[in-house]
Amino acid sequence: MAIPGHIDPVPVPRAFVARQDGRVDLLGLTKADLRMALETAQLEPKQAKLRAKQIFSWIYNRGVTEFALMTDIAKDMRGWLEQRFVVSRPEVVEAQVSNDGTRKWLLRSDDGQDYEMVFIPDADRGTLCVSSQVGCTLNCRFCYTGTMRLVRNLTPGEIVGQVMLARDALGEWPSQPEGRMLTNIVMMGMGEPLYNFDNVRDALKLVMDGDGLALSKRRITLSTSGVVPLMARAGEEIGVNLAVSLHAVTKEVRDEIVPLNRKYGLEELLQACADYPGANNARRITFEYVMLKNKNDSDDDARELVRLLKKYQLPAKVNLIPFNPWPGADYECSDPERIARFSDIVFKGGISAPVRTPRGRDIMAACGQLKSASEKKSRAELDRLAAEKQAALG
């Protein structure tokens, strides 16, 4: 059976595309990859190993993008690196700040593809919502991103580049475990992370590397709509927290709003959650549940949610998400009183069910609202805005 959506994800790695200037972009490369890149450029192996370690620290621990600033590397070697390599950042086409402090960036890749990332500040934490694909193949009916075609997977460099760019914007270099504004990462942006498994895994390993960005796996959450065959592998190979976009407790409703349910049903999904490596009461699985008026928000739905989670003995927390409207949506948000009642039933069933406060709605940055802003503005208009911004910077 085909995966719901316009196209199935391509399981083979994409061919490497060289930059127009012929240089190799080092962003997204591991220490081993850096060493290989240096050796391929004819650097002697012992020297390549040493330089790879130094460059890795400069890129991921200190956020440096210019070889001239890598002061523990000899000056002539810095010139040699400059001729052959580059450390990039995603191009920022547009940056917006919400009334509540939420920030959203529209980014553009070297091949002209647009994607978005969002930073949500709170009193005790700051969460970066990272995209894994340009568009999405899943067509979840309540999600604005789901109205886009899947264009392609993002590379490890494009994924980790979002974290680097946020660190740049927040002035959080060098990496340090204490006093950060950016404390958490959620793979909940555009796309289904498990349909870009290898690139997401490789990017998150860079984020978790103690010599680099050094963010604990306990502060990273990967959200899936329920790609069952890859869930156990995610637990074993990545080991971060798991969030599942559940959104309904009956086959009929979930088939409608999360079409992937027709391929991997509720029972199969919940069993995969029960089998997720490392899940326990200290590391609960988060179930995302968008509140849709007269669709999935009844008392019976709440009681069935409790029953299902208890049946599979899941260490669970439920995030109740008020539906965030977008142009052309088929649904309305449940009334506040209905959401409170639903939450109360789940809480009384012994499962935490907080109601998430919508953030960034005014700039279309809230949950389910991400859709490349380039589809709302013409490319010419975006290019004009970018040129004006560059001119203003001098």
N, C-alpha and C positions, 0 to 999 in steps of 0.2 A: 504493500500500500504506500502510495506517495505521501510524503510529509505535507500537511496542509500549507498552502502558500503558493506564491507564483512559481518559485523554482525550489528544488531541493538544494541544500548546500553542497558545494563541490568538496569531496573528501581529500583531494590532492593539494599539496602546497602550491601556492602561486609562485610563478617564476620571479626571480629577483629582477627588479627594474633599476638599471643604473641611472644616476643623476645625469642631467644634461652636461654638467661640467666634468663628468668622468670620475668625480670623487665618490668614495664609499661613505655612506652615512653610518656612524657608529652607534647612534641612538637605538636602543633595543637589543644590543648585543651583550651576551654574557662574557665573563672573563675568558672562557674557552673560545668563544666566537671572536673576541677581540684579538686574542693570541693568533688565531687562524688568519684573521684579516691582515695582521702585521706580517706574518710569515708569507702569506700570499703576495704581499708587496715587497718580498725579498729581504725582510729583516731576519737576521740570524736567530735561530730558535731560542737560545738562552736569553738574548736581548729582548725578543718578542714577549717572552713570559714575564719578564720584569716590567716592561713598558705596559703590557696589558693590565697588570695589577694596578699600576700608577694611574693609568687613564681611567680605569673603572672607578676608582675612588674619586677622581676629579669630576667625572660625569655624574655619578649617582649619589655620591655623598656630599659634594660641594656645589653641584649644579652648574659647573663651568662649561661654557660652550666654545671658548676660544683657546686654542692650543698655546697661544702666547702667554696665557695666564697660568699655565701648568708649570710652576716655578721649580719643581724638583726634577724636571726633565731638561737636559742640556739644550741650549738655545738652538744649535744647529739641528738637533733632533726635532725640536718644535717646528722648525721651518719645513723639515722633511714630511712631518705629519700633516702640516697645513696644505701641502701640495697634493696629498693623496686622500685625505679624509676630511669629514665635516661632522660636527655634532649639532643636530638640528633641533628645532621645536616645531610643533604644528603651527601653521599660519593662522593667526586670529583674524577672521573676517569681521566679526562683530562681538562686542562684549556688552552685556546688559546687567544692571543691578536692580533687583526688586525692591519694593517698598519695605519688605521685611528683612533685607540684607542678603537674600539669596542671589548668587551670581550665576549667569549663564554665558557660555562662550560658544559661538559658531566658529568651527574650525574647518580648514580646507587642506586637503592632502596635496602632494606633488602632482597627482594625476587629476586634480580638479574635483575631487569628491568632498562633499560637505557632511559634517557630523557635529554633534553637540555634546557638551559636558556641563555639569551643574555642581556648584559648591553651596552647601547648606550650613551656615553657621548656627551654633547653639551656645548656650551659656557654658556648658561643660564639654563640648565636643564640636568638631567641624567635619562634615561628611562630604566627600567628593563622589558624585555619581558619574561613573565612567562608562562610555559606550564601547561596544565590542564589534559592531558591524555598521556599515553604511546602509541604513534601511533595516528591514526585518522580513523574514519569510513566514512568520507565524499568523499574521492577520487576526490577532486577538481583537474582538469587536469593540471593546471599550477603549482601546489604546490608539492614540493618534499616530505613533510610529508605525503601527500595524497597517496603516493605509498607504505606506511607502512600499515600493518594490525593494527587495534585497539587491543592492548593487554589488557589494563585495565585502569580504571580511577585512577588518583592520589588522595591520601587522603588529607584532610585539612592540615595535618602535612607536607606532601610532597610539597604541594603548597606554604604554608607560609614559609616552610623551604628554598625555593629558595630566598625569600626576606631576610631571616635571614642570609643566606650564603653570599649574595651580601653585606649586611651591614658589615659582618665580613671582607670581602675582601677590602672594602672601608674604614674600620676603623671608622664606623659611629655609635658607641655606646658611651653613652646612646642616646636614641631617642631624637631628638630635632627638632623643626619646622623650624629653620633657619640654613643656612649654609650647607645644605646637598648637596652631589653629587647626591644621589639617591632621586630624587624629584617626579618621576612619575612611575606608573606601568601600563603596558598594558597586558591584558590577550589575547595575540596574538601569544603565542608560540605553541608548539605541541598540537593538539587536538581542539575540539569544546567545549568551556566552558559550553554552555547551555546543552550539553549532559552529563555534570557532575555537574548539577546545585547545589545540596545540598552541595557538598564538596567545590565548588568554592565560594558559598555564605558564608559558615562558615569560610573559610580561609580569605576572604576579610573582614569579620567583625572583625577578629583579627587584620588585617592590619590597619583598620580604628579606632580601639578602642583607645580612648584618653589616657587610662592608659598604653597602650602598644606601638605598632609601630607608632600610631598616624598620619597616612597619611590621608589627607582629601579625601573624596569621589570625589571631583572635580579634583583630580590628578590621578584618577584611571579610566581606560577605559576597558570595556569588549567588545571584538570583536566576532561577530557571523556571520556565513554564512547564517543565516536566519531561525533559528528554531522558527518559528512564535508563536507556542502555549506558549513558555516560555519567550517571550520578555517582555510582560507586567508584568509578575511575577518578572522578573529580575529588572525592574524599581521599583517595589513596595518593594521587599524584600532586594535588594542590593543597588539600587539607585545611581550607578556610571554612568559615561558617557558611551554612546553606540556608537560602531562602527559597520558598516555592510559591509561585503565583497560582494559588488555588482558586479563589474567586467564586466557587460554587460547590455544592455538596451533592448534586444529582447529575446523572449522566446527561439528561436532556439539556439542562441549563449550561453545564460546562462545555458540552459539545458545541453549543451556540456561541458562547463568548470566548472560549479558549479552544479553537478547532483542533489543536494538537491532542485534545482528549479523545478524539476519534481514533487516534493511533495508539496512544498510551493512556488507558483509562484510569479512573480514580483509584480503584483497588490496587492496580499495578503500581501506580505512582506512590501511594501511601506505603506500600510494602518496600519500595525502593528507599523511601525516607527512613523507615524503620531499620533498614540495613545500612544506612549511611555511616561510613567509618568515623568514629570519634564523636558521634552524637550522644549526649548525655544531659543530665539536668543542669550541668554547669555550662554546656554548649548546646542550648536548645535550637531546634530547627524553627525558623520563622516562617509562618504561613501568611502570605499577603492575601487580603480579601477586600476587593473594591466593593463599595456599597452602592448597589444599583436599585433604584426605586421600583418596587413591585416585581423584582426579578430574582433577587437572591437574598432578600433582607427580612424574611418573615421569622417569627418565633420558631416555627418548625425547622427552618434552615439553621438557625442558631443551635437548636438542640441536636440536629443531625451532625453538625460540625463537631460538637463535643463528643457525640457517640463514635464518630469515625476516628477521631484522634485518640480516644481511649481504647478503641478496639485494637489499634495497632501499637498501643502503649508508647506513643510518641512523646519524647520530651519537647513540648511545643510551646510556642508563643504565637498568638495571632495578631497581626497588625491590621486593624480595620481602617480602610482608606476611603474617605469620602470621595466620590467620583469627581474628577476634575474635568469640567466641560471643555470641548474643543469644537471648532466649526464642523457641522454635519454629523455630530454624534447621534446615535440612535437612542441613547439612554439619558436619564436624569439621575441626579444624586438623591439618595434616600434622605428623608427628613431627619433633622438632628435628633428628634425624640425617638425615631425608629432606630437610628444608629446607637443611641444610648441604651435602649432596651435590648438590642442585639448583644451589645458589649456586656451588659449586666447578666444576661443568660449564660454567656460563655464563661464569664468570671465565676459565677455561682457553680458552674460545672467543674471548677478547679483549674481552669486554664486562663492564663493572662491574656487579655484582649483589649489593649489600649487603642484609643482612636487617634490616628495620626493627624496632627494639625497640618492642613494644606500649606505648602510653602511655595513661593514664587509663581503663584497663579497669574499675577498681572503681567509677567513676562513669558508666559507659557513654559515655565520651567518645572511645574509640579508633576507628580507621578502620572504617567500616561499621556503627558502633553508634549513630549519631545518629538519634534519632526523638523528636519533640516529647514531652517529659516530661509534657505535659498529657494524653497518651493513657494514661499510667500512673497519674496521680493525677486525682481529680475536680476540676472547675473550682472547686467550693466549697472544697475542701481547699487549692488553690493560692491562692485569694483570701484564705483565712484566714491562710496563711503570710505572704502579702504584707502583710496588715494588721498582723500581729504584728511583722514586720520594721520597718514604718513606725513603730509605737508605740515600739519599742526605740530608734529613732533620735531620738525625742523630738518 
